[in-house]
Structure formats: structure tokens, C-alpha cells
Amino acid sequence: MVLLEVKNLKTYYFTLKGMVKAVDNVSLSLEKGESLGIAGESGCGKSTLAYSLLNLVPPPGRIVGGKVIIDGIDITRMNEEELRTKIRWRRISMIFQGAMNALNPVYTVGYQLAEPLMYHKGMNRAEAVEVASKYLELVGLSPDTVNRYPHELSGGMKQRVVIAMALILNPDIVIADEPTTALDVVIQAQILNLLKKLQKELNLTIILITHDLSIISELSDKVAIMYAGKFVENGPLERVYNNPQHPYTQGLLRSIPRLRKKVKKLEWIPGVPPDLRAPPPGCRFHPRCKFVMDICKREEPPMVEIEPSHYVACWLYTKR
């Protein structure tokens, strides 16, 4: 059963310098318990896509087309009151990027966790704080953390608190936007292991957004590679990693050192991502692609299935 379905989603920012096409015609679907990793360079639209799934795009951005369907309901058509009371944190929640700045410094951790329980479930403060302490235990923190302020916690502890906050209303879908940013490698591993444990215990559907392809390989069943506001390749993790088809995906994977496999030479992708106010015509990757053809400069490639559930948007395969 499909839990989340995104159809031809378009989210643009309307700035004084022009319209930024941050998410442009993106589609995906996820079933209960599945996990999707979204990877790409900075500025490719990953975080904007995450905010769009909550219908929480900050101004001057807005969703201008497409659908975000959760259990058959298109949330892009819902008003703010319905979104706040029925969808956000009840059905889909988010672990925001930068836990250091996500917590209010003047309130205790317990109060910040308890607040959505008081608002959404009508609990009194004592009841809500008691539930909050149980969720802190769930993410590996001491229950007495409820009485502490954010400045008393380490970076890894703050990240665990933000994870507990995302789970507090038992949502079906959790979006993790760069959950290991600014953490050292030991704490990164602990957070990833925690997310894997929670996914298994709570049967969560997780969308993981990151620059790091190795993190996606630890946590995700599916992977989508995003470039300049579009998905260029997506499919089951093993197929995309072991048989990458799009030149951009190939470049990303060839730039990663391998421990157990000899790599002749690490590669890099020349150039920089395009300005999304005026993206190049045709395939948006063509100015940086070593396989570029004339058609790539004129026409946008369609997304085609090259093997079961493995899709790629590239004229190299469409012509076949």
C-alpha cells in the first residue's frame, strides 16, 4: 500500500532577481516501512523538497504545481489549520537540519517536547512531560534530561532530542534533513544506528536527505539522485549503487574512496551547478557532462525505466 505519493511537484521561489525553480517536476512514491535517501549537491533542491512534503515552504517560495498525497489526500489543497491539526507531526514530521539552532534556549527540553502533546492531544503539562521523558529514553537519553536546557547538552544529545521531538506524535513518515551535520564521526554512527533501530521498532517510513552517499547506503532501501531541482536517477539502492547509469550518479560514486575495492583514480565532476533562475535548456546537467550530445542541449530527457524499478533521465538510454 502506497503511503506517500508525490506527483509532478513544482516549488518555486519568487525573488526580486527572478523565479528560482528549486523543485521542478519531481515524482516519488513510498510504502509503509520503506526508506528513501535523496542525495545531491548543495542548492539542488533537497531541503525545499522536504519542506514541500510538509507544505511548509518558507516565503517567498510556494508550491505552484503537482500533488503531495498522503493516504489518498492531497495536502497541497489543505488550508493551514487542517495542515497543523491533521497532518504535520501527526502523519509526517521532520528532523530539521542543524539541531544546534532548532531548540529554543529559554525553555527546558521537557517543555519543548511536551508542547505538541498539550496542543494536539489535550494533555496537561505534567502528563505531557512524563510522556516526553519516555521518548527521551527511546532515543537513548536519561529521563532527567527533561529538566535541562539546550545549552547544557552536547551536539549529539541535541540531535537525539530533535529526533524525539519528530517522533512525539507517532507519525507514519519522518523526514531527516542532514541529521548528522556538524557531528563528529563517532556521534554520526550513533545517530545512524539510532535511526535504523527506530525504523525497525516503529515501522517508520524515512526520507533521508544528505550529501553523503555512504550514509544513504547505511539506512535506505531506495535512493534518488537530485540535480538542479530534478531527479536524474532513482531506484533500489543496490541497483543504483552497483549499476549507476546517469553520468552525474557515476561521477558522484567515482569520487568516493573505497576500502575494499581498488579504484584506479578518484574522479571529480567539472563545473558548478546551474543558476536555477535560468537553468540551461534541455538536460540541466549537459554543461558538465562528458557524454553530451546535440539533443541534450535542446530537449529535456524523459525518465525511463532501464531495469525493474530503476529509472534514469538521460538521452543515452532514451535513444535505445
C-alpha positions in Angstrom: 0.0 0.0 0.0 1.4 3.4 -1.0 1.6 5.7 2.0 3.2 8.8 0.3 2.9 9.7 -3.4 4.3 12.8 -5.0 3.2 13.7 -8.5 5.0 16.3 -10.7 5.7 18.6 -7.7 6.9 22.1 -8.5 8.1 24.5 -5.9 9.5 27.9 -6.9 10.9 30.9 -5.0 9.7 34.2 -6.3 12.6 36.6 -5.6 13.3 40.2 -6.8 16.1 38.7 -9.0 13.8 36.2 -10.7 11.9 32.9 -10.2 14.1 30.1 -8.7 12.9 26.7 -9.9 14.1 24.9 -6.7 11.9 21.7 -7.2 10.8 21.2 -10.8 8.5 18.3 -11.8 9.6 15.7 -9.1 7.7 12.5 -8.5 8.2 9.7 -6.0 6.2 7.1 -4.0 6.9 5.3 -0.7 5.1 2.4 1.1 4.9 1.9 4.8 8.2 1.0 6.4 10.3 1.9 3.3 13.2 4.4 3.4 14.3 6.7 0.7 17.7 8.5 0.5 17.9 11.7 -1.5 21.4 12.9 -2.5 22.8 15.8 -4.5 24.9 18.9 -4.3 24.1 22.0 -2.2 21.4 24.1 -3.8 19.9 21.2 -5.8 16.5 21.5 -4.0 16.7 18.7 -1.5 15.6 20.7 1.6 13.0 22.6 -0.5 11.5 19.2 -1.4 11.4 18.2 2.3 9.6 21.4 3.2 7.2 20.9 0.3 6.2 17.4 1.6 5.0 19.2 4.8 3.5 22.1 2.8 5.8 24.3 4.9 7.8 26.1 2.2 9.2 29.4 3.6 8.4 32.6 1.8 9.0 33.8 -0.9 8.6 30.1 -2.0 5.4 28.3 -2.8 4.2 25.1 -4.4 3.0 26.0 -7.9 2.1 22.6 -9.3 1.8 18.9 -8.6 0.4 16.9 -5.7 1.6 15.5 -2.4 -0.7 12.7 -1.5 -0.7 11.0 2.0 -3.2 8.2 2.3 -5.1 9.4 -0.7 -5.4 13.0 0.5 -3.6 15.8 -1.4 -2.2 18.0 1.3 -1.3 20.9 -1.1 -5.0 21.6 -1.3 -5.5 21.8 2.5 -5.6 25.1 4.5 -3.2 26.0 7.2 -5.5 25.0 10.1 -6.1 21.5 8.6 -2.4 21.0 8.0 -1.4 22.0 11.5 -4.1 19.8 13.2 -4.3 16.8 11.0 -1.0 16.4 9.0 2.1 17.9 10.4 3.7 15.8 13.2 0.6 13.5 13.3 1.2 12.0 9.8 4.5 13.4 8.7 7.3 15.1 10.7 10.8 16.4 10.2 14.2 16.3 11.8 15.4 19.7 10.9 18.9 20.4 9.7 21.1 21.9 12.4 19.8 20.7 15.8 22.0 23.3 17.5 19.6 26.0 16.3 16.3 24.0 16.4 15.8 24.2 20.1 14.6 27.3 22.0 17.4 28.2 24.5 15.0 29.7 27.1 12.8 26.6 27.6 13.7 23.2 29.0 13.9 20.3 26.7 11.0 18.7 28.5 8.7 21.6 27.9 9.6 21.8 24.2 8.8 18.1 23.8 5.6 18.4 25.8 4.2 21.3 24.0 2.9 19.4 20.9 1.3 16.8 23.3 -0.5 19.6 25.1 -1.6 21.3 21.9 -2.6 18.2 19.8 -3.7 15.7 22.5 -5.0 18.0 25.2 -2.7 16.6 27.9 -1.8 18.7 31.0 1.8 19.7 31.5 2.7 17.0 34.0 1.2 14.2 31.8 3.0 15.6 28.7 6.4 15.9 30.4 6.1 12.3 31.6 5.5 11.1 28.0 8.4 13.3 26.9 10.7 11.6 29.3 9.8 8.2 27.8 10.6 9.4 24.3 14.0 10.7 25.6 14.7 7.2 26.9 13.6 5.8 23.5 16.4 7.9 21.8 19.0 6.9 24.4 18.9 9.8 26.8 18.4 9.9 30.5 14.8 10.7 31.6 16.0 13.6 33.7 17.1 15.4 30.5 13.5 16.8 30.5 14.7 19.3 33.2 17.8 20.5 31.3 18.2 23.5 28.9 19.6 23.1 25.4 22.9 24.8 26.3 23.5 22.0 28.9 23.6 19.3 26.1 26.2 18.2 23.7 25.6 18.3 19.9 24.8 14.6 19.8 22.4 14.9 22.7 20.6 17.9 21.0 20.3 15.8 17.8 18.7 13.0 19.8 16.2 15.5 21.4 15.2 16.7 17.9 14.7 13.1 16.8 12.5 12.5 19.9 10.6 15.7 19.0 9.9 14.4 15.5 8.5 11.1 16.9 6.5 12.5 19.8 3.1 12.2 18.0 3.8 8.8 16.4 3.9 10.0 12.7 4.0 7.5 9.8 6.7 9.4 7.9 9.8 11.1 9.2 12.0 13.3 7.1 15.6 13.5 8.3 17.3 16.6 6.7 21.1 16.2 7.1 20.7 14.6 10.5 24.5 14.1 11.1 25.6 17.6 10.0 28.2 19.2 12.4 28.7 15.9 14.4 31.9 14.0 14.7 32.1 10.6 13.0 31.6 8.6 16.3 28.4 10.5 17.0 27.3 10.3 13.4 27.5 6.5 13.6 25.4 6.5 16.9 22.7 8.7 15.3 22.6 6.4 12.2 22.3 3.3 14.4 19.6 5.0 16.4 17.6 5.8 13.2 17.9 2.3 12.0 16.8 0.9 15.4 13.8 3.3 15.5 12.8 2.5 11.9 12.7 -1.2 12.7 10.9 -0.9 16.1 8.3 1.7 15.0 8.0 0.6 11.3 8.7 4.2 10.2 8.8 5.4 6.7 12.0 7.6 6.5 13.2 10.1 3.9 16.9 10.8 4.5 18.4 13.9 2.9 22.2 14.1 2.7 25.3 14.9 0.7 26.9 11.7 1.9 26.2 8.6 -0.3 27.7 6.3 2.3 25.1 7.4 4.9 22.3 6.6 2.5 23.8 3.1 1.9 23.5 2.5 5.7 19.9 3.5 6.1 17.9 3.5 2.8 16.1 0.9 0.7 15.8 3.3 -2.3 17.9 6.2 -3.5 17.1 9.2 -5.6 19.8 11.4 -7.1 18.8 15.0 -7.4 20.4 17.7 -9.7 19.2 21.2 -10.3 15.7 20.7 -9.0 15.1 17.4 -10.7 15.5 13.6 -10.1 18.0 12.3 -12.6 18.1 8.7 -11.4 16.2 6.7 -8.8 15.6 3.1 -7.9 16.5 0.4 -5.4 19.8 1.1 -3.5 21.7 -1.9 -4.7 20.8 -1.3 -8.4 21.7 2.4 -8.4 25.0 1.9 -6.5 26.1 -1.2 -8.3 25.0 -0.2 -11.8 24.8 3.7 -11.9 23.5 4.9 -15.3 23.3 8.6 -15.2 26.7 10.4 -15.8 26.1 12.5 -12.7 25.5 9.5 -10.5 28.5 7.8 -11.9 30.6 10.9 -11.2 29.4 11.1 -7.6 30.2 7.4 -6.9 33.6 7.6 -8.6 34.6 10.5 -6.3 34.3 8.3 -3.2 37.3 6.4 -1.8 36.7 2.7 -1.4 38.1 0.5 1.4 37.5 -2.9 -0.2 37.7 -2.2 -3.9 40.6 -0.9 -5.9 39.8 2.4 -7.6 42.3 3.4 -10.3 41.8 7.1 -9.8 39.3 9.2 -7.9 37.3 11.4 -10.3 35.6 14.8 -9.9 32.8 16.5 -11.8 34.0 19.7 -13.5 32.0 22.9 -13.4 29.3 24.1 -10.9 25.5 23.5 -10.6 23.5 25.9 -12.7 21.6 29.0 -11.6 18.1 27.8 -11.1 16.7 31.2 -12.1 17.8 30.5 -15.6 18.6 26.7 -15.9 20.2 25.6 -19.1 17.9 24.3 -21.9 17.5 20.6 -22.4 19.2 18.4 -19.8 20.3 20.5 -16.9 23.5 18.5 -16.5 24.7 18.9 -20.1 27.2 21.7 -19.5 29.1 19.4 -17.1 28.6 16.0 -18.9 31.4 14.3 -20.9 28.8 12.4 -22.9 26.9 15.4 -24.1 25.1 15.2 -27.5 23.3 17.8 -29.5 19.8 16.6 -28.3 20.9 17.1 -24.7 21.3 20.8 -25.3 17.8 21.2 -26.9 15.4 18.8 -25.2 14.8 17.6 -21.7 15.2 13.8 -21.4 12.2 11.8 -20.1 12.5 9.5 -17.1 12.8 5.9 -18.5 12.9 2.5 -16.8 16.1 0.7 -17.7 15.6 -2.3 -15.4 12.8 -3.2 -12.9 12.1 -0.1 -10.7 15.4 1.6 -11.8 14.7 4.9 -13.6 17.1 7.4 -15.3 16.6 10.6 -17.2 19.3 10.6 -19.8 19.3 10.7 -23.6 22.0 8.0 -23.7 19.3 5.4 -22.7 16.2 7.1 -24.1 17.6 6.7 -27.7 17.9 3.0 -27.2 
